[in-house]
Amino acid sequence: MELKKSKSADLEKRKGMFIEIGLVIALAIVLVAFEWTKGEGRDNEDNVVADIQMEDEMMQITRRDEPKPEPKPETPKVAEVLDIVDDDVEIEDDFDFDMEATTDTEYDFTSMMGDDDEEIEEEEVFYIVEDMPTFNGGEPATEFRKYIAQNLQYPEIAAENGVSGRVIVQFAVDKTGKVVDARIVRSVDSALDKEAVRVVMSSPKWTPGKQRGKAVKVLFTFPINFVLQ
């Protein structure tokens, strides 16, 4: 008689194998699930690191404005002051001049040129010489008087204050014919004195005086009357 195994007995033997296969499958599923979760965590970490790096890069790109240079202070401009003289002012030329020459008083002249330590050779001054100096080819009492009348200006301040009088100017004509050393020997008013010296010193050159054929320095005393009309 042949013995046959029942199907239930055969399944009983294979039960252990099925359990082992199930455990292996379960472990595999757990491992797969763990790796999946770990991968997502890494992706999140990578995203965080990327965000931090991007933020750092954005901070480094921040623009820094360079400070503007301070403007240089402007140099104040100095205004030029111009004295404008009115050309329409009329100058009176009807002055009375006393051209008397006087030689009674002697005057001592010292040169104003040169250093104090240098020895200055005093030039001999004459009052009367053989050939007296001439002005514009004529006598000083005539020709120089005309020049004074044409060029003298009555000081406005003296005219306003009613100041007039006789100013005596002393000057010399040197060897070259130039008028030098003008000074006041009789004063009336500072404004009149200043104008008298100015007009005398503005004189063109004279023909110098000569003594024994040699040009010499000759002294003059010249009275000028300032008279208000």
Secondary structure, 3 states (H helix, E strand, C coil): CCCCCCHHHHHHHHHHHHHHHHHHHHHHHHHHHHHHHHHHHHHHHHHHHHHHHHHHHHHHCCCCCCCCCCCCCCCCCCCCCCCCCCCCCCCCCCCCCCCCCCCCCCCCCCCCCCCCCCCCCCCCEECCCCECCEECCECHHHHHHHHHHHHCCCCHHHHHCCCCEEEEEEEEECCCCCEEEEEEEECCCHHHHHHHHHHHHCCCCCECEEECCEEEEEEEEEEEEECCC
